[in-house]
Amino acid sequence: MQITTRSANSRQRGPFQTISAPAAAARPAFSAGDRARLIAVTFLWALCYPLIATGLAAAPPLAFAALRSLIAGAGLLTVAAVLRRPLPRDANTWLALLGAGLSATGLGFTGMFLAGGAVSPGLATVIANAQPLIAAGLAYFVLAERLGPRRRMGLALGFAGIILVALPGFGSNANSTPLGVAYVLLGALGVAVGNVLLKRLAGQVDLWMATGWQFVLGSVPLSLAAQIFESPVQITWAPTFVAVLLVLSLLGTALAFGLWFSLLHRGELTRLNTFTFLTPAFALLLGAVFFGERMSLVEGAGMALILAGVWWISRRTDVAREAASVRGVPH
């Protein structure tokens, strides 16, 4: 994993190194390999939706979420041990990993698993995919990432596509409760905060150790909540559930988040996060291919807008012009 170094031009915020605006602007466009990894991440996350829906028939939500995060963390830390990767040494790094675990894993998984059946699919899709917008606002203040015209346009196109994709989920018999909406919003906020914390750690701590400990630490409050609210925990350990749990934990979680963390030092969080708009698009394609679900024209138009937004924000730009537009400098 690439290690960033300190320089006179870097901006320090507390104990973590961040990249200054000029340095971030000087980054090259994503390589073909970066784009392939981003697409793989969003595809793996799309696989999680049917796997979670299947698994919830055999396990209560909080216990299921705790098992998912614990197995994912154990798998990543096993790889780290085999590769003899170093443990984080300073207290500030551990605090950041704890914060990422509590937010991205604890709050994110809680909202994701508890919202099922309490909010319509359309509304859940829109709220959950507001995460890149929330993260963009946090990145502006915490990471000094500026939203130039290209990034604003890409986010707008992608989110407009999300709304179109979600429209069929808004129906007269698709009931949503305020609590369900709160769960989804809590999950989106947790993932956004976690992404900002992980972005600040990227390049400074080993990839396998960072992602592994994030999930292990995040599994602790999930396990405690399961013992409090779902006791006695009853899980049907059928072969189908075990297979779903392993695929969800090792592929949809460990592999996906490992790839994601490896990309966080390759570009600004806002640019990377735009690719997450592809997740519901992949979910639609999976439904059409494997479950015979028909895609409407509105959903197709939404997918086109999502692809346009991702392409618009990720293509190579005139870096100097973009940086000048952010600062308001004539060019």
MISE-328645 format. One record per residue (C-alpha): x, y, z. Coordinates in steps of 0.5 Angstrom, whole numbers, padded with zeros to 4 digits, always signed. Layout:
N
XYZ/...
END
This chain:
331
+0000+0000+0000/+0003+0007-0002/+0005+0011+0004/+0004+0018+0004/+0010+0023+0006/+0010+0030+0010/+0012+0036+0006/+0012+0043+0007/+0005+0044+0002/+0001+0039+0006/-0004+0041+0011/-0004+0038+0018/-0011+0037+0022/-0009+0034+0029/-0006+0028+0029/-0007+0026+0021/-0004+0028+0015/-0009+0031+0010/-0007+0033+0003/-0007+0040+0001/-0012+0043-0004/-0006+0044-0009/-0004+0037-0008/-0011+0034-0009/-0012+0038-0015/-0005+0036-0018/-0007+0028-0017/-0008+0025-0024/-0015+0022-0027/-0017+0015-0025/-0013+0010-0028/-0016+0004-0032/-0015+0000-0026/-0018+0005-0021/-0024+0005-0025/-0024-0003-0025/-0023-0003-0017/-0029+0002-0016/-0034-0002-0021/-0032-0008-0017/-0033-0005-0010/-0040-0002-0012/-0042-0009-0016/-0040-0013-0009/-0044-0008-0005/-0050-0009-0010/-0050-0016-0008/-0051-0015-0001/-0058-0013-0002/-0061-0020-0004/-0056-0023+0001/-0059-0019+0007/-0066-0020+0005/-0065-0028+0005/-0061-0028+0011/-0066-0024+0015/-0071-0030+0014/-0066-0034+0019/-0063-0029+0024/-0065-0023+0027/-0062-0016+0024/-0057-0014+0030/-0055-0021+0031/-0054-0022+0023/-0050-0015+0023/-0046-0017+0028/-0044-0024+0025/-0043-0020+0018/-0038-0015+0021/-0034-0020+0026/-0033-0025+0020/-0031-0020+0016/-0026-0017+0021/-0023-0024+0023/-0022-0025+0015/-0018-0019+0014/-0014-0019+0020/-0012-0027+0019/-0010-0024+0012/-0006-0019+0016/-0003-0024+0020/-0001-0028+0015/+0003-0023+0011/+0006-0020+0018/+0003-0013+0017/+0004-0008+0023/-0001-0007+0028/-0003+0001+0029/+0002+0004+0034/-0001+0010+0036/-0007+0012+0040/-0010+0017+0035/-0010+0012+0030/-0014+0007+0034/-0018+0013+0036/-0020+0014+0029/-0021+0006+0027/-0026+0006+0033/-0029+0012+0030/-0030+0009+0024/-0032+0002+0027/-0037+0006+0031/-0040+0010+0025/-0039+0006+0018/-0040-0001+0021/-0044+0000+0028/-0049+0006+0025/-0048+0004+0018/-0050-0003+0019/-0055-0002+0024/-0059+0003+0020/-0058-0002+0014/-0061-0008+0017/-0067-0005+0022/-0070-0001+0016/-0072-0007+0012/-0080-0007+0012/-0080-0001+0015/-0079+0004+0009/-0081+0003+0002/-0076+0001-0003/-0076+0008-0007/-0075+0012-0001/-0070+0008+0002/-0066+0008-0004/-0066+0015-0004/-0064+0017+0003/-0059+0011+0003/-0055+0014-0003/-0055+0021+0000/-0049+0019+0003/-0044+0022-0002/-0048+0028-0001/-0047+0028+0006/-0040+0026+0006/-0038+0031+0001/-0041+0037+0006/-0036+0033+0011/-0030+0033+0007/-0031+0040+0005/-0030+0042+0012/-0026+0036+0015/-0021+0034+0009/-0021+0041+0005/-0024+0038-0001/-0027+0043-0005/-0033+0042-0010/-0032+0045-0016/-0037+0046-0022/-0035+0039-0025/-0036+0035-0018/-0043+0039-0017/-0045+0037-0024/-0043+0030-0023/-0046+0029-0016/-0053+0032-0018/-0053+0028-0025/-0052+0022-0020/-0057+0023-0015/-0062+0025-0020/-0061+0018-0023/-0062+0015-0016/-0069+0019-0016/-0071+0016-0022/-0069+0009-0021/-0073+0009-0014/-0079+0012-0017/-0082+0005-0018/-0081+0004-0010/-0086+0010-0009/-0093+0007-0009/-0099+0007-0005/-0098+0001-0002/-0091+0002+0000/-0091+0004+0007/-0086+0008+0011/-0085+0009+0018/-0082+0015+0021/-0077+0010+0025/-0076+0007+0018/-0074+0013+0015/-0069+0015+0021/-0066+0008+0021/-0064+0009+0014/-0062+0016+0015/-0058+0014+0021/-0054+0009+0017/-0053+0014+0011/-0050+0019+0016/-0046+0013+0019/-0043+0011+0013/-0041+0018+0011/-0037+0020+0017/-0034+0013+0017/-0031+0015+0010/-0029+0021+0012/-0025+0018+0018/-0022+0013+0013/-0020+0018+0008/-0016+0021+0013/-0012+0015+0015/-0011+0012+0008/-0004+0012+0006/-0002+0012+0014/-0004+0005+0016/-0004-0002+0013/-0010-0003+0009/-0011-0010+0012/-0010-0008+0019/-0015-0002+0018/-0021-0005+0015/-0020-0011+0019/-0020-0007+0026/-0025-0003+0024/-0030-0009+0023/-0028-0012+0029/-0029-0006+0033/-0036-0004+0030/-0038-0011+0032/-0038-0010+0039/-0044-0005+0040/-0048-0009+0035/-0047-0015+0039/-0048-0012+0045/-0055-0009+0042/-0057-0016+0040/-0056-0019+0047/-0060-0013+0050/-0066-0012+0044/-0066-0019+0041/-0064-0024+0047/-0065-0030+0047/-0062-0029+0040/-0065-0035+0035/-0061-0036+0029/-0063-0042+0024/-0056-0045+0022/-0059-0048+0016/-0053-0049+0010/-0057-0043+0006/-0056-0038+0012/-0049-0040+0013/-0047-0040+0005/-0051-0033+0005/-0047-0030+0011/-0040-0033+0009/-0041-0029+0002/-0044-0023+0005/-0038-0023+0010/-0032-0024+0006/-0034-0022-0001/-0039-0017+0000/-0036-0014+0006/-0028-0016+0007/-0026-0016+0000/-0031-0010-0002/-0029-0005+0004/-0021-0007+0003/-0022-0005-0004/-0025+0001-0002/-0020+0003+0003/-0014+0002-0002/-0017+0007-0007/-0018+0012-0001/-0011+0015-0002/-0012+0015-0010/-0017+0021-0010/-0021+0026-0007/-0027+0022-0003/-0032+0026-0007/-0030+0024-0013/-0029+0017-0011/-0036+0017-0007/-0040+0019-0014/-0038+0011-0016/-0043+0009-0011/-0049+0011-0014/-0047+0005-0019/-0049+0001-0013/-0057+0001-0014/-0056+0001-0022/-0052-0006-0021/-0058-0008-0016/-0063-0007-0022/-0059-0011-0027/-0058-0017-0022/-0065-0017-0021/-0067-0017-0029/-0061-0022-0030/-0062-0027-0024/-0070-0026-0022/-0073-0024-0028/-0075-0017-0026/-0077-0012-0031/-0073-0005-0032/-0078+0000-0033/-0076+0006-0038/-0076+0011-0032/-0071+0006-0029/-0067+0006-0035/-0067+0013-0036/-0064+0014-0028/-0059+0009-0030/-0057+0013-0036/-0056+0019-0031/-0052+0015-0026/-0047+0013-0031/-0047+0020-0034/-0045+0023-0027/-0040+0018-0026/-0037+0019-0033/-0037+0027-0032/-0034+0027-0025/-0028+0022-0026/-0026+0024-0033/-0019+0027-0034/-0020+0035-0033/-0016+0041-0034/-0013+0041-0027/-0011+0048-0027/-0018+0051-0029/-0022+0046-0024/-0018+0049-0019/-0018+0056-0021/-0026+0055-0022/-0026+0053-0014/-0022+0059-0012/-0026+0064-0016/-0020+0066-0020/-0022+0068-0027/-0019+0064-0033/
END
